[in-house]
Amino acid sequence: MNFNIIIYMLGWIMNIEALFMLLPVMTAAIYRESIGFIYLGVAAVCGLIGFFCTRKKPRLTMFFAREGFVTVAFGWIVLSFFGCMPFVISGEIPHIIDAMFEIVSGFTTTGSSIIPQVEDMSRATLMWRSFSHWIGGMGILVFILAILPMAGDYNMHIMRAESPGPSVGKLVPKLRITAKLLYSIYLGMTIVMVILLLAGGMPLFDSICMSFGAAGTGGFSCRNFGQAGYTIYQQGVITVFMLLFGVNFNVYFLMLIRRPREAFRCEELRGYLAAVAISILLITINIRSLFPSLFMAFHQAAFQVSSIITTTGYATVDYNQWPEFSKCILLLIMFIGACAGSTGGGMKVSRVMIAFKEVKKEMSAVIHPRSVKVLKYEGKALDHNVLRSLNAYIILYFLIFGISLLIVSLDNFDFMTSFSAVAANLNNIGPGMSMVGPVSNYSSLSYLSKTVLIFDMLAGRLELFPMLVIMSPGTWKQR
């Protein structure tokens, strides 16, 4: 285990967090809030720790899968711990578990909250919560790879551990350039969304917060009314961009280099758009009688479906009041999630599609035992390692889901509350149903349940394995 490079990378995370904390400091200065001094103090501590960890670059900069997974897991834990300190020190969220729940929900782009009235919080804290979505959306370590020169392709282990999806590749030969391209697309789309919201009359503060949440597919709101108080145009812009940020960023890269046909031949993209279209159509028909016009039914269905399948977690209505059929569809697409290589959570469309292909292949093998079929995805034969990883992921996913559900059920809430709470946090969605629905929050859960859900949020965002690797004794054995 190369501990020196792990400490070095953790130091860079501290440096970047110190830099990012200057945004709430500036927000506090603009709105004349004294909490800005707390954010500045925490930023100074982060910067000091980061300085001591990075002042000397390790001679051996190579790291492999084990170091990559450990760096990513501890990186997100360290990022979250220091990220929640302003909440605790200021007294806005005094309990450390509540504060960790809130900031982990932010960095993992989940959007679950324990705050009943968000407008009681300072503007600096509201900005930091929303900005944490943007930071976590693409990944803090992907950002570091974009700015920090590292030798060789060893840093691919970090990108694989942090990036969502069954497989991760490079857009261009150099990984550092790949990371820069991803963040350039990410930043550009965020700026365009802010401009469109401003054009629709949304205040600048709200436009930035809503854009950070949609870009990272997070879900924190800066208003007590959530997204219900915004205009149809503003809600429409949010709907479109939630869907766009749920698309694999490779598609945007192909479009930028003028290869649109190849981009739209993407099998996962077609599956994603089909799932969205079918869900919107079925829900619109089912809820038509609840709204004054077909357009409003379509609009509300489109917003909620886009929010849930991309795991953003925004809401314009209380879908707890919708018919059971519509709620069942929303619950199902919670598990599907967005595309691999996007900022969305869930199991990912690609995994679901590959799993169905595997089932189809096995059924064909039962009927025709002597036939030999090659499993293909995106026009290419799937590597055995990808299938093995997929099967392990699905087994582990439902194992974690089941254990988490058992522990959360100790709070003795109704089944839908416990089930949807675990589903919403493991899939990084945010609001669930019943007592943790879109007009409620997670403050009523016990600290034990919140701790379990903190783990679920981190595990879901990091594709399960990094969080379990650091708990395995074999990880720490020297070879």
GUTI-161132 format. One record per residue (C-alpha): x, y, z. Coordinates in steps of 0.25 Angstrom, whole numbers. Each point is the difference from the previous one (the first is absolute). Example, Ala and Ser with C-alpha at 12.3 -4.5 7.8 and 13.67 -1.06 7.14 Angstrom:
% GUTI-161132
<x->49	y->-18	z->31>
<x->6	y->14	z->-2>
This chain:
% GUTI-161132
<x->0	y->0	z->0>
<x->6	y->13	z->-4>
<x->-5	y->9	z->12>
<x->9	y->12	z->-5>
<x->-8	y->2	z->-13>
<x->-13	y->-2	z->8>
<x->3	y->11	z->10>
<x->5	y->9	z->-12>
<x->-13	y->-2	z->-7>
<x->-8	y->3	z->13>
<x->8	y->12	z->2>
<x->-4	y->5	z->-14>
<x->-15	y->-3	z->4>
<x->2	y->9	z->12>
<x->6	y->11	z->-9>
<x->-11	y->0	z->-10>
<x->-10	y->0	z->11>
<x->6	y->12	z->6>
<x->-1	y->7	z->-13>
<x->-14	y->-4	z->-3>
<x->-4	y->5	z->14>
<x->3	y->14	z->-5>
<x->-13	y->0	z->-7>
<x->-9	y->0	z->13>
<x->10	y->10	z->6>
<x->-2	y->10	z->-12>
<x->-15	y->-3	z->1>
<x->0	y->4	z->15>
<x->8	y->12	z->-3>
<x->-11	y->4	z->-11>
<x->-11	y->-2	z->10>
<x->7	y->5	z->12>
<x->0	y->-13	z->8>
<x->9	y->-2	z->11>
<x->0	y->-15	z->-3>
<x->10	y->3	z->-11>
<x->11	y->1	z->11>
<x->-3	y->-15	z->4>
<x->1	y->-4	z->-15>
<x->13	y->7	z->-1>
<x->6	y->-6	z->13>
<x->-4	y->-14	z->-5>
<x->6	y->3	z->-14>
<x->13	y->5	z->7>
<x->1	y->-13	z->8>
<x->-2	y->-9	z->-12>
<x->10	y->8	z->-8>
<x->10	y->-1	z->11>
<x->-2	y->-15	z->1>
<x->1	y->-1	z->-15>
<x->13	y->8	z->0>
<x->7	y->-10	z->9>
<x->-5	y->-12	z->-7>
<x->4	y->5	z->-14>
<x->13	y->8	z->2>
<x->8	y->-12	z->-4>
<x->-4	y->-8	z->-11>
<x->2	y->-15	z->2>
<x->12	y->-6	z->-8>
<x->-9	y->-12	z->-3>
<x->-13	y->5	z->-7>
<x->-5	y->-13	z->-5>
<x->-12	y->-6	z->6>
<x->-9	y->-11	z->-4>
<x->-15	y->-5	z->2>
<x->2	y->-1	z->15>
<x->6	y->14	z->2>
<x->-11	y->6	z->-10>
<x->-11	y->-6	z->8>
<x->5	y->4	z->14>
<x->3	y->14	z->-5>
<x->-14	y->2	z->-6>
<x->-7	y->-5	z->12>
<x->9	y->7	z->11>
<x->0	y->13	z->-9>
<x->-16	y->1	z->0>
<x->0	y->-3	z->15>
<x->10	y->11	z->3>
<x->-6	y->9	z->-10>
<x->-14	y->-2	z->7>
<x->6	y->1	z->14>
<x->6	y->14	z->-2>
<x->-11	y->4	z->-9>
<x->-10	y->-1	z->12>
<x->8	y->7	z->10>
<x->-6	y->14	z->-3>
<x->-14	y->-6	z->3>
<x->5	y->-5	z->13>
<x->8	y->12	z->4>
<x->-10	y->10	z->-4>
<x->-11	y->-7	z->8>
<x->-9	y->-1	z->-13>
<x->1	y->-15	z->1>
<x->6	y->-3	z->14>
<x->0	y->-15	z->0>
<x->12	y->-6	z->-8>
<x->-9	y->-12	z->-5>
<x->-10	y->10	z->-6>
<x->11	y->9	z->-5>
<x->7	y->-12	z->-7>
<x->-14	y->-5	z->-5>
<x->-2	y->14	z->-7>
<x->14	y->1	z->-6>
<x->1	y->-14	z->-5>
<x->-14	y->1	z->-6>
<x->6	y->13	z->-7>
<x->13	y->-6	z->-5>
<x->-6	y->-13	z->-4>
<x->-10	y->8	z->-8>
<x->-12	y->-7	z->8>
<x->-8	y->12	z->5>
<x->-5	y->-7	z->13>
<x->-1	y->11	z->11>
<x->-3	y->1	z->15>
<x->-3	y->15	z->-1>
<x->-15	y->3	z->1>
<x->0	y->14	z->-4>
<x->12	y->3	z->-10>
<x->-2	y->15	z->0>
<x->3	y->1	z->14>
<x->15	y->-3	z->-3>
<x->10	y->10	z->-4>
<x->2	y->3	z->-15>
<x->14	y->-5	z->1>
<x->-4	y->-13	z->5>
<x->-11	y->-1	z->-11>
<x->11	y->3	z->-10>
<x->10	y->-10	z->6>
<x->-11	y->-11	z->0>
<x->-4	y->2	z->-14>
<x->15	y->1	z->-5>
<x->3	y->-13	z->7>
<x->-9	y->-6	z->-10>
<x->8	y->6	z->-12>
<x->13	y->-5	z->7>
<x->-5	y->-14	z->2>
<x->-7	y->-1	z->-14>
<x->13	y->-2	z->-8>
<x->8	y->-4	z->12>
<x->11	y->7	z->8>
<x->11	y->-10	z->-4>
<x->-3	y->2	z->-15>
<x->1	y->15	z->2>
<x->14	y->-3	z->6>
<x->4	y->-9	z->-11>
<x->-3	y->12	z->-10>
<x->9	y->9	z->7>
<x->11	y->-9	z->7>
<x->10	y->-6	z->-10>
<x->3	y->-15	z->4>
<x->9	y->-10	z->-6>
<x->-6	y->-10	z->-9>
<x->-14	y->-6	z->-1>
<x->0	y->-5	z->15>
<x->-10	y->11	z->3>
<x->-10	y->-7	z->-8>
<x->-2	y->-8	z->12>
<x->-6	y->12	z->7>
<x->-9	y->4	z->-11>
<x->-5	y->-14	z->-1>
<x->-3	y->0	z->15>
<x->-7	y->13	z->0>
<x->-7	y->1	z->-14>
<x->-14	y->-7	z->-1>
<x->-3	y->-11	z->-9>
<x->5	y->-15	z->-3>
<x->12	y->5	z->-7>
<x->8	y->12	z->-2>
<x->9	y->4	z->-12>
<x->7	y->12	z->-5>
<x->-5	y->10	z->-10>
<x->14	y->3	z->-5>
<x->13	y->-7	z->2>
<x->4	y->9	z->12>
<x->-8	y->-2	z->13>
<x->3	y->14	z->4>
<x->-6	y->6	z->-12>
<x->-12	y->-9	z->1>
<x->-3	y->6	z->14>
<x->2	y->14	z->-5>
<x->-10	y->-3	z->-12>
<x->-10	y->-6	z->10>
<x->1	y->12	z->9>
<x->-1	y->10	z->-12>
<x->-13	y->-6	z->-5>
<x->-5	y->0	z->15>
<x->3	y->14	z->2>
<x->-5	y->5	z->-13>
<x->-14	y->-7	z->1>
<x->-1	y->6	z->15>
<x->3	y->14	z->-5>
<x->-10	y->-2	z->-12>
<x->-11	y->-4	z->10>
<x->3	y->12	z->10>
<x->-2	y->9	z->-12>
<x->-13	y->-6	z->-5>
<x->-6	y->1	z->14>
<x->4	y->14	z->2>
<x->-6	y->3	z->-14>
<x->-13	y->-6	z->6>
<x->0	y->10	z->12>
<x->6	y->-9	z->11>
<x->8	y->7	z->10>
<x->16	y->-2	z->-2>
<x->1	y->-7	z->14>
<x->-11	y->-10	z->-4>
<x->5	y->-2	z->-14>
<x->14	y->-3	z->5>
<x->-5	y->-10	z->11>
<x->-10	y->-7	z->-9>
<x->10	y->-1	z->-11>
<x->10	y->-6	z->10>
<x->-10	y->-10	z->4>
<x->-5	y->-4	z->-14>
<x->15	y->-1	z->-5>
<x->4	y->-9	z->11>
<x->-14	y->-7	z->0>
<x->-1	y->4	z->14>
<x->-13	y->5	z->6>
<x->3	y->11	z->11>
<x->-10	y->11	z->-2>
<x->3	y->15	z->6>
<x->-15	y->2	z->1>
<x->-10	y->-6	z->10>
<x->-10	y->-2	z->-12>
<x->11	y->-9	z->-7>
<x->-3	y->2	z->-15>
<x->-15	y->2	z->1>
<x->1	y->15	z->1>
<x->8	y->2	z->-13>
<x->-7	y->3	z->-14>
<x->-4	y->-10	z->-10>
<x->12	y->5	z->-9>
<x->10	y->-1	z->12>
<x->-5	y->-14	z->3>
<x->1	y->-4	z->-14>
<x->15	y->4	z->-1>
<x->3	y->-8	z->12>
<x->-7	y->-12	z->-6>
<x->8	y->1	z->-12>
<x->13	y->1	z->6>
<x->-3	y->-11	z->11>
<x->-1	y->-9	z->-12>
<x->12	y->5	z->-7>
<x->9	y->-2	z->12>
<x->-5	y->-14	z->1>
<x->6	y->-3	z->-14>
<x->14	y->-7	z->-1>
<x->9	y->12	z->-2>
<x->7	y->-8	z->-11>
<x->-12	y->3	z->-9>
<x->3	y->15	z->2>
<x->15	y->-2	z->-4>
<x->-4	y->-7	z->-13>
<x->-10	y->11	z->-3>
<x->11	y->10	z->2>
<x->10	y->-7	z->-9>
<x->-11	y->0	z->-10>
<x->-4	y->-15	z->0>
<x->-15	y->1	z->3>
<x->-4	y->-13	z->-7>
<x->10	y->-8	z->9>
<x->-6	y->8	z->13>
<x->-14	y->-4	z->-3>
<x->3	y->-14	z->-4>
<x->3	y->-2	z->15>
<x->-8	y->-11	z->5>
<x->-1	y->5	z->14>
<x->-5	y->14	z->-4>
<x->-11	y->-7	z->-8>
<x->-4	y->-8	z->12>
<x->1	y->12	z->9>
<x->-9	y->8	z->-9>
<x->-10	y->-11	z->-2>
<x->-1	y->-2	z->15>
<x->-3	y->15	z->2>
<x->-10	y->1	z->-11>
<x->-8	y->-13	z->4>
<x->0	y->5	z->15>
<x->-5	y->14	z->-4>
<x->-10	y->-6	z->-9>
<x->-6	y->-10	z->10>
<x->0	y->10	z->12>
<x->-6	y->11	z->-8>
<x->-12	y->-9	z->-4>
<x->-1	y->-5	z->14>
<x->0	y->14	z->7>
<x->-8	y->8	z->-11>
<x->-12	y->2	z->9>
<x->8	y->6	z->11>
<x->4	y->12	z->-8>
<x->-8	y->11	z->-8>
<x->6	y->-3	z->-14>
<x->7	y->-11	z->-7>
<x->12	y->9	z->-1>
<x->1	y->2	z->15>
<x->-1	y->-15	z->2>
<x->11	y->-2	z->-10>
<x->9	y->11	z->6>
<x->-1	y->-6	z->14>
<x->2	y->-14	z->-5>
<x->13	y->4	z->-8>
<x->6	y->8	z->12>
<x->-2	y->-11	z->10>
<x->5	y->-11	z->-10>
<x->12	y->8	z->-4>
<x->3	y->3	z->15>
<x->-1	y->-14	z->4>
<x->6	y->-8	z->-11>
<x->12	y->10	z->0>
<x->0	y->-1	z->15>
<x->0	y->15	z->2>
<x->-12	y->0	z->10>
<x->-6	y->13	z->-3>
<x->-15	y->0	z->1>
<x->-12	y->10	z->-5>
<x->-11	y->-8	z->7>
<x->-2	y->-10	z->11>
<x->0	y->-13	z->-8>
<x->-4	y->-7	z->12>
<x->-14	y->4	z->-3>
<x->0	y->-6	z->-14>
<x->-6	y->-13	z->-4>
<x->7	y->-13	z->4>
<x->3	y->-3	z->-14>
<x->8	y->13	z->-2>
<x->7	y->-2	z->13>
<x->4	y->-14	z->-4>
<x->6	y->5	z->-13>
<x->8	y->11	z->8>
<x->5	y->-11	z->10>
<x->5	y->-9	z->-12>
<x->7	y->11	z->-7>
<x->7	y->3	z->13>
<x->8	y->-13	z->-1>
<x->3	y->2	z->-15>
<x->6	y->14	z->1>
<x->8	y->8	z->-10>
<x->10	y->-4	z->-11>
<x->14	y->-5	z->4>
<x->10	y->11	z->-2>
<x->-10	y->11	z->4>
<x->-2	y->7	z->14>
<x->-12	y->-8	z->3>
<x->-1	y->-12	z->10>
<x->-8	y->-13	z->1>
<x->4	y->-13	z->-6>
<x->2	y->6	z->-14>
<x->-7	y->-2	z->-13>
<x->12	y->-8	z->-5>
<x->0	y->-10	z->11>
<x->-15	y->-2	z->-1>
<x->1	y->-2	z->-15>
<x->12	y->-10	z->1>
<x->-7	y->-8	z->11>
<x->-13	y->-2	z->-9>
<x->10	y->-4	z->-11>
<x->6	y->-10	z->9>
<x->-14	y->-6	z->4>
<x->-4	y->-1	z->-15>
<x->13	y->-7	z->-3>
<x->-3	y->-10	z->12>
<x->-14	y->-2	z->-5>
<x->5	y->-3	z->-14>
<x->10	y->-10	z->6>
<x->-10	y->-8	z->7>
<x->-9	y->-1	z->-13>
<x->13	y->-2	z->-9>
<x->10	y->-7	z->9>
<x->10	y->-2	z->-11>
<x->0	y->15	z->-6>
<x->11	y->9	z->3>
<x->-4	y->15	z->1>
<x->10	y->12	z->2>
<x->-6	y->10	z->9>
<x->1	y->14	z->-7>
<x->-2	y->14	z->5>
<x->2	y->13	z->-8>
<x->4	y->-9	z->-12>
<x->11	y->-7	z->8>
<x->2	y->-13	z->7>
<x->0	y->2	z->15>
<x->12	y->-4	z->7>
<x->-1	y->-11	z->10>
<x->6	y->9	z->11>
<x->-12	y->10	z->-2>
<x->-10	y->-10	z->1>
<x->6	y->-6	z->13>
<x->1	y->14	z->6>
<x->-14	y->3	z->-4>
<x->-5	y->-13	z->7>
<x->8	y->3	z->12>
<x->-6	y->14	z->0>
<x->-14	y->-4	z->0>
<x->2	y->-11	z->11>
<x->7	y->10	z->9>
<x->-10	y->11	z->-3>
<x->-12	y->-8	z->4>
<x->8	y->-5	z->12>
<x->3	y->14	z->5>
<x->-14	y->4	z->-3>
<x->-6	y->-12	z->8>
<x->9	y->3	z->12>
<x->-2	y->15	z->0>
<x->-15	y->-2	z->-1>
<x->0	y->-10	z->12>
<x->7	y->11	z->9>
<x->-8	y->12	z->-5>
<x->-13	y->-8	z->3>
<x->4	y->0	z->15>
<x->-5	y->14	z->0>
<x->-14	y->-7	z->-1>
<x->-5	y->9	z->-11>
<x->-9	y->-5	z->-11>
<x->6	y->-9	z->-11>
<x->-1	y->10	z->-11>
<x->8	y->10	z->9>
<x->11	y->-10	z->3>
<x->1	y->-6	z->-14>
<x->0	y->13	z->-8>
<x->9	y->7	z->10>
<x->11	y->-11	z->-3>
<x->-4	y->0	z->-15>
<x->1	y->15	z->-1>
<x->14	y->1	z->7>
<x->7	y->-12	z->-5>
<x->-4	y->5	z->-14>
<x->4	y->14	z->3>
<x->-14	y->6	z->-2>
<x->-4	y->7	z->12>
<x->-15	y->0	z->3>
<x->-7	y->-13	z->2>
<x->-15	y->-2	z->2>
<x->-9	y->0	z->12>
<x->7	y->7	z->12>
<x->12	y->3	z->-8>
<x->-7	y->5	z->-12>
<x->2	y->13	z->-8>
<x->-7	y->9	z->10>
<x->7	y->-7	z->12>
<x->14	y->-3	z->5>
<x->9	y->-10	z->7>
<x->0	y->7	z->14>
<x->-9	y->-10	z->6>
<x->9	y->-11	z->-2>
<x->9	y->-5	z->11>
<x->15	y->3	z->0>
<x->3	y->-15	z->-2>
<x->-9	y->0	z->-13>
<x->7	y->13	z->-4>
<x->14	y->-6	z->1>
<x->-5	y->-12	z->-8>
<x->-5	y->9	z->-11>
<x->13	y->8	z->0>
<x->7	y->-13	z->-3>
<x->-10	y->-3	z->-11>
<x->1	y->14	z->-6>
<x->15	y->-1	z->-1>
<x->0	y->-15	z->-5>
<x->-11	y->4	z->-10>
<x->8	y->11	z->-6>
<x->13	y->-8	z->0>
<x->-6	y->-12	z->-6>
<x->1	y->-8	z->13>
<x->14	y->-6	z->-1>
<x->9	y->11	z->5>
<x->-8	y->1	z->13>
<x->1	y->-15	z->3>
<x->14	y->-1	z->-5>
<x->5	y->9	z->12>
<x->-7	y->-9	z->10>
<x->6	y->-13	z->-6>
<x->12	y->-5	z->9>
<x->7	y->-5	z->-13>
<x->1	y->15	z->-5>
<x->10	y->3	z->11>
<x->9	y->-12	z->-1>
<x->14	y->3	z->-6>
<x->4	y->-9	z->-11>
